[in-house]
Amino acid sequence: MNKKIIFTGGGSAGHVTVNLALIPYFIHEGWEVEYIGSKNGIEQELVSKLQEVRYRSIKTGKLRRYFDWNNVKDPFRVVQGIFQAYRIMQKSKPNVVFSKGGFVSVPVILGAKLKNIPVITHESDLTPGLANRISMPFVKKVCTTFPETEKHLSAKKAEYVGAIIRDELRHGDATKGYTYCNFIREKPVLLIMGGSMGSQKINKSVRKSLDELLTNFQIVHICGKGGVDPTIKKKGYVQFEYINEELPDMMHMADIVISRAGSNAIFEFLSLKKPMLLIPLSKEASRGDQILNAESFKKAGYCEVLQEEELSENSLTKAVNHLYKNREKYINKMETYQGQNAMSKVIQLIKNEAK
Ligand SMILES: CC(=O)N[C@H]1[C@@H](OP(=O)(O)OP(=O)(O)OC[C@H]2O[C@@H](n3ccc(=O)[nH]c3=O)[C@H](O)[C@@H]2O)O[C@H](CO)[C@@H](O)[C@@H]1O
């Protein structure tokens, strides 16, 4: 009988793209693949494109660090989600569960634990997220992207594997990117990606400096859902809410990037050797994981960092021009980065645990 794996993870694309990188391998190897996510999350949108994967939705609650009336209702949703996940495990009988974290993964992991199904999780960031911290006692292994993360985890469970990069990102075609954006070859391209959901702060700041930035660069701006400003029509400036199939072409076309410091995005840029200006999400809006991700990259010489509090018209254009001028320095440093062959390590761990 074929082996079966259930993937989970969601809330933002950063909790889905690692799964999207792994899923084709298991399908190719003849495994049955299912995915548990929320009903209307980004994971549903991204995974529903994969015909071979059965998608099942459960109720889930968000784990917020701030006051919200939903905080009262959400624990009940999580409990309902645990029962739903338990029933799925009972019917589906997977050999193993792989979780990429995010709040939808907590009920799935608990449901799997109740059925004694082994779970492996993956932590993208330098410090473990809340969902992964809650789930820690119930999982067999936690795969980490940064070596520094191991000190935040139990030594028995932590496995440093490195970053998992979707294979298609390596096969982008810059020429297609130029055609798609109607850009010319003679002027450098700046790609701006404020994380998978866009960043209002970065969008605002870029737009204030747009004319100045456009004197030196053509700009692809990924603005996030609802973030595109249709009133701005300028030569050499294109905006998107989110890019799917064309992202590899856009990444290959870019000379330099401005990005949030979400772990998947920055390792993708690193693997393609794109000099980065990172603007991490502030401590006010997060646990500060992106600040640590960015610090680690800066220490390695891969990027420039501009903290959100320092963001202004002047500081942004100055930092972008400085990055472009010194691009060779960052590229040379990135050339020394050795990928950890994370994909095969994770696949081996999953196979070892699959009952
Ligand atoms: C606000 C928030 O909570 N952010 C977290 C979230 O970020 P976020 O969801 O932004 O995740 P990442 O930056 O790590 O990854 C974004 C992923 O989306 C893809 N992408 C993005 C834009 C686009 O148009 N098309 C596309 O395919 C990127 O290629 C990448 O694979 O998860 C990350 C990984 O745990 C964390 O480090 C971030 O702190």
The ligand as a MOL file (V3000), in Angstrom:
LIG
                    3D

  0  0  0     0  0            999 V3000
M  V30 BEGIN CTAB
M  V30 COUNTS 39 41 0 0 0
M  V30 BEGIN ATOM
M  V30 1 C 4.0680 39.3120 9.0840 0
M  V30 2 C 4.5620 37.9580 9.4140 0
M  V30 3 O 4.0720 37.2770 10.2820 0
M  V30 4 N 5.6190 37.5350 8.7140 0
M  V30 5 C 6.2140 36.2190 8.9110 0
M  V30 6 C 5.8440 35.3540 7.7180 0
M  V30 7 O 6.2840 36.1000 6.5950 0
M  V30 8 P 5.8920 35.8280 5.1140 0
M  V30 9 O 4.6310 35.0560 4.9710 0
M  V30 10 O 6.0210 37.1190 4.4160 0
M  V30 11 O 7.0290 34.7940 4.7290 0
M  V30 12 P 8.4480 34.8170 4.0580 0
M  V30 13 O 8.9480 36.1630 3.7510 0
M  V30 14 O 9.3010 33.9110 4.8670 0
M  V30 15 O 8.1070 34.0660 2.6910 0
M  V30 16 C 7.2550 34.6000 1.7460 0
M  V30 17 C 7.0610 33.5420 0.7030 0
M  V30 18 O 6.0600 33.9900 -0.1970 0
M  V30 19 C 6.5590 33.9650 -1.5190 0
M  V30 20 N 5.9310 35.0580 -2.2780 0
M  V30 21 C 5.9010 36.3260 -1.7740 0
M  V30 22 C 5.3230 37.3480 -2.5020 0
M  V30 23 C 4.7820 37.0450 -3.7760 0
M  V30 24 O 4.2380 37.9030 -4.4820 0
M  V30 25 N 4.8430 35.7650 -4.2330 0
M  V30 26 C 5.3970 34.7550 -3.5140 0
M  V30 27 O 5.4280 33.6020 -3.9650 0
M  V30 28 C 8.0670 34.1270 -1.3730 0
M  V30 29 O 8.7420 33.6430 -2.5120 0
M  V30 30 C 8.3420 33.3280 -0.0920 0
M  V30 31 O 8.4860 31.9620 -0.3780 0
M  V30 32 O 6.4910 34.0770 7.8330 0
M  V30 33 C 7.9190 34.1270 7.8860 0
M  V30 34 C 8.4280 32.6930 7.9550 0
M  V30 35 O 8.0230 32.0610 9.1310 0
M  V30 36 C 8.3890 34.9840 9.0620 0
M  V30 37 O 9.8010 35.1110 8.9760 0
M  V30 38 C 7.7270 36.3490 8.9820 0
M  V30 39 O 8.0920 37.1180 10.1090 0
M  V30 END ATOM
M  V30 BEGIN BOND
M  V30 1 1 1 2
M  V30 2 2 2 3
M  V30 3 1 2 4
M  V30 4 1 4 5
M  V30 5 1 5 6
M  V30 6 1 5 38
M  V30 7 1 6 7
M  V30 8 1 6 32
M  V30 9 1 7 8
M  V30 10 2 8 9
M  V30 11 1 8 10
M  V30 12 1 8 11
M  V30 13 1 11 12
M  V30 14 2 12 13
M  V30 15 1 12 14
M  V30 16 1 12 15
M  V30 17 1 15 16
M  V30 18 1 16 17
M  V30 19 1 17 18
M  V30 20 1 17 30
M  V30 21 1 18 19
M  V30 22 1 19 20
M  V30 23 1 19 28
M  V30 24 1 20 21
M  V30 25 1 20 26
M  V30 26 2 21 22
M  V30 27 1 22 23
M  V30 28 2 23 24
M  V30 29 1 23 25
M  V30 30 1 25 26
M  V30 31 2 26 27
M  V30 32 1 28 29
M  V30 33 1 28 30
M  V30 34 1 30 31
M  V30 35 1 32 33
M  V30 36 1 33 34
M  V30 37 1 33 36
M  V30 38 1 34 35
M  V30 39 1 36 37
M  V30 40 1 36 38
M  V30 41 1 38 39
M  V30 END BOND
M  V30 END CTAB
M  END
